[in-house]
Each structure stands twice: as C-alpha cells, then as structure tokens.
Amino acid sequence: MQVAVDLSTCNLQPNKEKKAVKKQFRVVSILMTLALAAALIAGCAPSATPTPEVITVEKTVEVPVEKTVQVEVIKEVVVTPTPKPLAEGAKIILRVGTGDSGEGLNPHQEIIAAFEKANPDILVQLEAVAGSDYYTRLLTQIAAGDAPDIIQIGDDAVPMFVSKGGFLPLDDFITGAYPLDTSIYLPGMLKPGMYKGQQYFLPKDFSPLAVYFNKKIFDQFGVAYPTGDWTWDEFLKTAQELTKDTNGDGNTDIWGVQLSANWTSGFEYWVASAGGRLISEDGTTYIGYMDSPETISAVQFYADMYNKYKVAPPPADFNLWAGGNPEFETGKAAMRLFGRWPQTGLRNNPNVDLGVVEVPAGVKKANVLFWGGFGIYSGSKNPEAAWRFLKFYTGAEGSEIWKMHAIPPVAAAAESAGMTSDPIEGAWIRGLDYLVDRAYVSTDYWGETADPALNKALQTVLIDPNADVAAVMKTAAEEAQAALDEKLP
C-alpha cells in the first residue's frame, strides 16, 4: 500500500516576506526524513489510517521562503499491518457466478434465500453474466484474482478451467467437517465434474438426449407411438411413415424427424450407439477412432436420413445451434432428437401434443450427458463458507427447490416429485442408465482439435449427397490428429 500526502490541504504557507530567498537541499539524515514524513502524515492523513510497519523514504524538499513549502516524494514503500478479523456479528459475503439469465435465475434466488435463512452468518450475492461473454469474464476475473467464490461451469469447460488452477478440489470438503453423502445423486451426476481423478464440481442441472414426438401427427396418420426399446431401424421406419406431402405438390409438408445438423456434441450419441468412439481412452489418438468403421457407419446413417431417405428437413443454417430448424415446434416435424432444454416451451406449444421417449439403440444402447455444475474458486478467501453453500445448493436442500423448476440431481427429490414415473420426465431419467463418456473427458484439447474437424465433416456429408463418407472421415481424423500433436508434449 502506498500513502500519498497532498500538501495542498495543509496550512503550511509562511507569512509573505519582502525579499524571497530560495534554497534547495537534500535531506541526508534518515532521522530527519522520518520526522518530517511523520509530521506531514499526522497533519493531513485521516486518523483511521493504520501505522505502517516499514517505510523507506528518499525525499527532495524545496523551501521557498516567500510563499510555500513543497515536498516531492521520490520513493515511498509502505507495508501495512495484517487486516483485522471480521467484527463480532459481521457476515461472511459470498459471491456466486452464473451464466443463467431471465427466469433461469429464479431457482438460484430461491435457493440462496433458503440458505441465508438457515445460515444467518453468510450473505450470498448472485452475479449473472448471460451469453458468450460469461467464460471470457470468468477467465479475466480469475487472472485478476477477483472471481466469485462459487462459479457455475458447463461440462466441456471443466478441463480448461481446472487445468488453469481456477478451482479447488472438493474431495477433502466432501469428507470433512461438513460431509456430503455422494450416493444421493442420480446416475452419472458426479463424473462430469471430475478432472484427473478428483472431484472439482457438483451438479446443478443436466440433460441426456431423448426423442420428442408430436402425438397430433402420429394420431393423424395412424402411427403407433414409439417405445423406449426401439432401434435405429425402427426409428427410420417411423420417420419414413410420417414424412408426408399432404397436398400432392411434390414438396414435403410434414417431416418425419428434425435432426441437429452439424451439432458435434449431440452427434457423439450416434457414434457411441454405433459402438464407436472419437478418440482413444488415453486422449492421444484420433486416427483409427474418428475414421473407424463404427464412426463411419454412424455418419453414413445420419447423412442418409437427410439425403437418401429424405426424412429430415435440410439444415436451415449451419452457423446456428443444431442447424436452426423450426419444424418440430411449428408442427411440421413428427419427431426431434434433442436435449431437455426446449421442453417447457414445447409443453405449452399449441402446435404440439408432446411425448418423450428414450433414444433408439444402434449396435448398443447409449446416451451422452450435458451437464452444468458449481465449484469453488481457488482464490476464495472463505472456502469453508463456500463449501457450506455449495453443499446446500447441490445437495438435498437445494434439490427440494430445484425440483420445482427442472429435474433435480438428487434421486430422492426426483422420486418424491413423481418424476421417475412421469411419462415425460421419466424418459430423461432412464436415459442416465446407459451414459457413455463424451470425447472432452479424454482430452483437454477436444474443442481446439477434433471439434472443428468433425463439424466440417458433418457439413460436407450433409451438403453433398455423393460425398465419400469414409474419405471425409479419414481427412477429419488426420486434421484432428495434426492439431492434437501440436498440443501434446
């Protein structure tokens, strides 16, 4: 800390003399210097300023006899005492960072209110930053040492933030003075928050994939509703039965299924269900995985639904998430394979009589998870208080509130809300029973290496009906491998 002395506030001007004599001198005695500094600080500084422990001062003083005394501080180093502990009765203030916005802030605020009521020694401040700026702001705050105490992170950002030292491991907290029974969670809830064998985040919300279907369209054309034990072949057959030119003009009016274009994360389900994976388990190799027979078969089946069987509408815009298509919500597509995020709107949509069923099985039954969680900032000055809030939010107490807004991560809360047996919510919960790891789990560099190559490959095979899928995936694997090799030591 530096102390700046403004002499303009001090009455140090002498009486005016008839003749002015200027003298400039350097104070060479450290005792005189300290005496002068002490006198000046005592006369100008607030009385509450703590006494510095160490002051090293070198000053040049110019004293005009005529009008003023000027002091120029050349060098001043001040070390202040250790801050005092909180006064008795003062509250610990915790900051919580989230990328949620709008109505998505309601469960946060409700859980914070409940926590503060049960923990009157802690005050929680919610800091919301919506949109793509959220992670950028967090990285800036972490670099500056001024991040929130508790921070919300999405699953595929876990490696980036943890590898930069931004979060505390939670293992010691979980078994410490305020223990957490981790067996309370639904299947698959903890693994996305782990990094290199340690738990860094606990679950906030989640979504596997499922198939939405519009009962209106199924009923209109007399097609049976799908069941959770269906296969890719049955999925395709159903889509074909529901792809209709209703007015005979040669154009499709009702599509069998709305797919997700070049959404790479969602496409990982198709690869897993075909029995493949996109990267080696040790995270070093794409060649032989991105271009494996299993991956090629998944890409071929996916592309054929667009180009050969024509049961899916062409992507509206490859630059928009999941292709940006509106057909299912406008009542022009019978099915949509996607996550839980639009479900609330779809349940209130007059164009849709909503049903939800588990994703179909290819070679195997598989699903992938999309997940958000909270962790404790490594620079938090109150890690124990932060843990108390994190445990409350992501544990049984928070889930009792969260279940009123979405599926809670705690199994007992979901069960008590009747979600496990609900015809819609039950499909999402059952989807947790056959999860496979997404590719980011195996490498910190997925987003920088393979994701762009896979995105490009999907666009290629969807645009060009004659594309050689095997050749396209071979090129994608080679491009991803070259990028990865530059990253690995």
Long-range contacts (C-beta under 8 A, 24 or more apart in sequence): 1-52, 1-78, 1-79, 1-80, 2-76, 2-77, 2-78, 3-41, 3-45, 3-49, 3-52, 3-76, 3-78, 4-73, 5-37, 5-40, 5-41, 5-44, 5-45, 5-71, 5-73, 6-44, 7-40, 7-44, 7-69, 7-70, 7-71, 9-44, 10-40, 10-43, 10-44, 12-68, 12-69, 13-67, 13-68, 13-69, 14-65, 14-67, 14-69, 16-66, 16-67, 17-65, 17-66, 20-64, 20-65, 20-66, 20-67, 21-65, 21-66, 22-62, 22-64, 22-65, 22-66, 23-63, 23-65, 24-60, 24-62, 25-61, 26-60, 26-61, 27-59, 27-60, 27-61, 33-57, 33-58, 33-59, 36-61, 36-71, 40-71, 50-80, 50-81, 51-81, 52-78, 52-79, 52-80, 52-81, 53-79, 53-80, 53-81, 54-78, 54-79, 91-120, 91-121, 91-122, 91-123, 92-121, 92-122, 92-123, 92-382, 92-385, 93-122, 93-123, 93-124, 93-125, 94-122, 94-123, 94-124, 94-125, 94-149, 94-150, 94-382, 94-385, 94-386, 94-389, 95-124, 95-125, 95-127, 95-148, 95-149, 95-150, 96-124, 96-125, 96-126, 96-127, 96-148, 96-149, 96-150, 96-151, 96-152, 96-374, 96-389, 97-127, 97-128, 97-129, 97-138, 97-141, 97-147, 97-148, 97-150, 97-151, 97-152, 98-126, 98-127, 98-128, 98-129, 98-152, 99-128, 99-129, 99-130, 99-131, 99-134, 99-135, 99-152, 99-154, 100-128, 100-130, 100-152, 101-128, 101-130, 101-131, 102-130, 106-405, 107-401, 107-402, 107-404, 107-405, 107-406, 110-401, 111-392, 111-393, 111-397, 111-398, 111-401, 111-402, 114-392, 114-397, 114-398, 114-401, 115-389, 115-392, 115-393, 115-397, 115-398, 118-392, 118-397, 119-388, 119-389, 119-392, 121-385, 122-385, 122-388, 122-389, 124-389, 138-166, 139-164, 142-166, 142-377, 142-379, 145-379, 147-377, 147-379, 148-377, 149-376, 149-377, 149-380, 149-381, 149-382, 149-383, 149-385, 149-386, 150-374, 150-375, 150-376, 150-377, 150-380, 150-386, 150-389, 150-390, 150-393, 151-374, 151-375, 151-376, 151-377, 152-204, 152-372, 152-373, 152-374, 153-201, 153-372, 153-373, 153-374, 153-375, 154-370, 154-371, 154-372, 155-192, 155-193, 155-369, 155-370, 155-371, 155-372, 155-373, 155-438, 155-440, 156-265, 156-438, 156-440, 156-446, 156-447, 158-192, 158-193, 158-195, 158-200, 158-201, 158-440, 159-195, 159-440, 159-443, 159-444, 160-444, 161-375, 162-195, 162-200, 163-195, 163-444, 165-378, 166-377, 166-378, 167-200, 167-201, 167-375, 167-376, 167-377, 167-378, 168-200, 168-375, 168-376, 168-377, 168-378, 168-380, 168-383, 169-198, 169-199, 169-200, 170-198, 170-199, 170-200, 170-201, 170-202, 170-375, 170-376, 170-387, 170-390, 171-198, 171-199, 173-376, 173-383, 173-387, 173-390, 173-391, 174-199, 176-387, 177-384, 178-384, 178-387, 178-388, 178-391, 180-391, 180-395, 184-395, 184-396, 184-410, 184-411, 184-412, 185-409, 185-410, 185-411, 186-409, 186-410, 186-411, 186-414, 186-429, 186-432, 187-432, 187-433, 187-435, 188-369, 188-432, 188-435, 189-371, 189-409, 191-437, 191-441, 192-369, 192-371, 192-373, 192-441, 193-371, 193-373, 193-375, 200-375, 201-373, 201-374, 201-375, 202-373, 202-374, 202-375, 202-390, 202-391, 202-394, 202-395, 203-371, 203-372, 203-373, 203-394, 203-409, 204-372, 204-373, 204-374, 204-393, 204-394, 204-409, 205-371, 205-372, 205-402, 205-406, 205-407, 205-409, 206-369, 206-370, 206-371, 206-372, 206-407, 206-409, 207-339, 207-340, 207-341, 207-369, 207-370, 207-371, 207-428, 208-339, 208-340, 208-367, 208-368, 208-369, 208-370, 208-428, 208-431, 208-432, 208-435, 209-266, 209-269, 209-337, 209-338, 209-339, 209-359, 209-367, 209-368, 209-431, 210-337, 210-338, 210-339, 210-340, 210-356, 210-357, 210-358, 210-359, 210-427, 210-428, 210-431, 211-235, 211-335, 211-336, 211-337, 211-356, 211-357, 211-358, 211-359, 211-360, 212-328, 212-335, 212-336, 212-337, 212-338, 212-343, 212-346, 212-352, 212-354, 212-355, 212-356, 213-334, 213-335, 213-336, 213-354, 213-355, 213-356, 213-357, 214-328, 214-331, 214-333, 214-334, 214-335, 214-351, 214-352, 214-353, 214-354, 214-355, 215-353, 215-354, 215-355, 216-331, 216-351, 216-352, 216-353, 217-242, 217-254, 217-331, 217-334, 218-242, 218-334, 218-355, 219-353, 223-334, 225-355, 225-357, 226-335, 226-357, 226-360, 227-357, 228-357, 228-358, 228-427, 228-430, 229-361, 230-357, 230-360, 230-361, 231-360, 231-361, 231-362, 232-273, 232-301, 232-360, 232-361, 232-362, 234-360, 235-360, 236-305, 236-309, 236-311, 238-334, 238-335, 239-305, 239-309, 239-311, 239-312, 239-334, 239-335, 240-309, 240-311, 242-311, 242-334, 242-335, 243-310, 243-311, 252-310, 252-313, 253-332, 254-332, 254-333, 254-334, 255-311, 255-312, 255-313, 255-327, 255-332, 255-333, 255-334, 256-311, 256-312, 256-333, 256-334, 256-335, 257-305, 257-311, 257-312, 257-333, 257-334, 257-335, 257-336, 257-337, 258-312, 258-313, 258-325, 258-327, 258-328, 258-333, 258-335, 258-336, 258-337, 259-302, 259-305, 259-306, 259-312, 259-323, 259-337, 260-322, 260-323, 260-337, 260-338, 261-315, 261-318, 261-322, 261-323, 261-324, 261-325, 261-458, 261-462, 262-315, 262-318, 262-323, 262-455, 262-458, 262-459, 262-462, 263-321, 263-322, 263-323, 264-451, 264-454, 264-455, 264-458, 265-368, 265-370, 265-438, 266-322, 266-337, 266-338, 266-339, 266-368, 267-298, 267-302, 267-454, 267-458, 268-368, 268-438, 268-439, 269-337, 269-359, 269-366, 269-367, 269-368, 270-298, 270-299, 270-301, 270-302, 270-362, 271-295, 271-298, 272-364, 272-366, 272-367, 272-368, 272-436, 273-298, 273-359, 273-360, 273-361, 273-362, 273-363, 273-364, 273-365, 273-366, 274-298, 274-301, 274-362, 274-363, 275-362, 275-363, 275-364, 277-436, 277-439, 278-439, 278-450, 278-454, 279-439, 279-442, 279-443, 279-446, 279-450, 280-442, 281-442, 282-442, 283-442, 283-443, 283-444, 284-443, 284-484, 284-488, 285-481, 286-449, 286-450, 286-453, 286-477, 286-480, 286-481, 286-484, 287-477, 287-478, 287-481, 288-477, 289-477, 290-450, 290-453, 290-454, 290-473, 290-476, 290-477, 290-480, 291-470, 291-473, 291-474, 291-476, 291-477, 294-363, 295-473, 296-469, 296-470, 296-473, 298-362, 299-457, 299-458, 299-461, 299-469, 299-472, 299-473, 300-469, 301-362, 302-458, 302-461, 303-461, 303-462, 303-465, 303-467, 303-469, 306-462, 307-462, 307-465, 308-465, 314-462, 315-462, 318-459, 328-352, 339-370, 340-406, 340-407, 340-428, 343-424, 347-424, 354-424, 355-423, 355-424, 356-423, 356-424, 356-425, 356-427, 356-428, 357-427, 358-427, 358-430, 358-431, 359-431, 365-434, 366-434, 366-435, 366-436, 367-431, 367-432, 367-434, 367-435, 367-436, 368-435, 368-436, 368-438, 369-432, 369-435, 369-438, 443-484, 445-483, 445-484, 445-487, 445-488, 448-483, 448-487, 449-480, 449-483, 449-484, 449-487, 450-476, 450-480, 450-483, 450-484, 452-479, 452-483, 453-477, 453-479, 453-480, 453-483, 454-480
